[in-house]
Amino acid sequence: MKIEVHITLKNGVLDPQGKAIERALGSLGFEGINDVRHGKFIELELSETNKERAKAQAEDMCRKLLANTVIEDYRIDIR
Amino acid sequence: MLSAIIVFPGSNCDRDVQVALKQSFGTAPRMVWHAETELPAADLIVVPGGFSYGDYLRAGSMAALAPAMREVSKLAQKGVPVLGICNGFQILCESNLLPGALIRNSGLRFVCRDVYLSVENPDTVFTRGYSVGQCVRMPIAHHDGNYVAPLETLDCLSSEGRIAFKYCDDKGIASEVANPNGSARNIAGIFNERKNVLGMMPHPERLADPALGGIDGRAMFEALAGKVFS
C-alpha cells in the first residue's frame, strides 16, 4: 500500500525557506501570493494491506522519526 | 577525570573537542563510535558538532536514534554531564534531552564567524568558570541554528535559569542585530531541568587555546574538569 506523508512547519513557526520562495516568486513577477509554506514529501510503500493499520503504522512513524512535532505538522494520505 | 566523545558518520568537530578535553582533563577522551551499545565510565560526555548523517531528514534526527545515544540518555538521566555542541545541540533536542528545535537560520545562509555571547547562568558545572553577564567570544558555523520552542517552554527556560548563553553585541546587549540566526530570545544555549545537559550552537572548543586566537571557550572545559579558571 502506498502512503504519502506531507510535512510542513506548524503555523506560527517562521518558515524562512517559504519566505525566500515567496520573495523569489515576487521578483519573477508572480503577483497575489499571500503565503508560501515549504515542506517535505515522503512516499512509503508498505506491505500492509489494511488501510486502518497502514495509517496507524504511518502515524507511529511520523511521531517517532518523520516529523518533529515540536515544529512540524504532518498529513498522511493513503493511495 | 574521564571523558567520552560520541562520534557519528559526519561528525567533524570531534577531534577539536578531543584536543580541548585532553588539555583540560589531562587524560585523552574515549572516542565512542555511534554504534556502540555500552559507554565507558565518564565524568563528561560530549556530543560534537558536524553533519551527522548528512543532516538527512532534519539535522540530528538520525543521530538521535543511534545506539550510543540511548546510552547517553540513560547516563544523562543519572546526572552525568552531557555537552552538545552545534550538531550535538540539534541531536540532544531530537533526542528529547532538551526542549525545542533548531530550524533553518532566518537569513537562510550558513553563518560562519565569531559571535559574542552573554553568560546568563554561571551557576552550573559547565559555566562556573564564567561570571554572570560576562561577554565571551566564540565561533559559530551552522545553517540550522535558529532555536524555536513553544512560548510556555521559552518562559520556563527563562524563569528557571535554563538559558546558558544569549547572542549579544560586544557590549553584552542581547539585541536583535546581534542575533545571527533568528533564535527566539537570542538563545545560543540551554540547559535541561537538572542542568547536567547543555546544548549550544557556538563552539567553545574552537577558542580553547591561544594558538586558535582566543581562550574564551577554555573556561568551560576547565570548569568541567573541576579546575578553577580565571
Interface residues (C-beta under 8 A of the other chain):
Chain A: L9 V13 L14 P16 Q17 A20 K40 L65 L66 N68 V70 I71
Chain B: L57 R58 S61 L65 C93 E94 P99 G100 A101 I103 R104 N105 S106 G107 L108 N146 V148 A149 P150 G182
